[in-house]
């Protein structure tokens, strides 16, 4: 069986971030098929136009 985890969040009006990870489940255990997300979220700053 393959599961997809897609946690997401809204961080500003009309702005959303989603990350997907695919995980293979077998009788022997789980195996990540996609690259794992970094444990610490990267901060992206937007410059305000004046």
N, C-alpha and C positions, 0 to 999 in steps of 0.2 A: 504494500500500500504506500502511496506517496501523499504526504500532507504538505500544504502550503501555509506558512504563517505570514500574515501581512499586517503587522502592526502599523498604525498610522496615527497622526495627530494633526489637528488644526492649530497653527501657530499665529495666524493673523486672519482678518476677514478675507476670505477668498483664497487663502494660502494653506495648502495641505502637504504633508510629507508622508510617504508610504514606503516601507521597505519589505521586500518579499524574500522568504527563505524556503527552499524545497527540502523536505526530509523524507528519506526512504526508510520505511519500517519493514524489517524482516524478522524471521524467527530468531535470528542471532543478535538483534538489536537495531539501533537507529544509525543512519549514516547521512550526514549533510551532503546534499547534491549541489548546493549553491555555496558561494563564498560567505562565510559567517560575517555578520555585521561587527564592527568594532565595538568593544564594550563601553566606550565613552562617546557620547554624541558630539559630532562636530558642530561648532557654532558658526552660522553664516550670518554676517551683518549686511544689511542693505543701507546704502547711503541715501539719505533723504535729499530730494531735489528742492532747491529753494527758489 
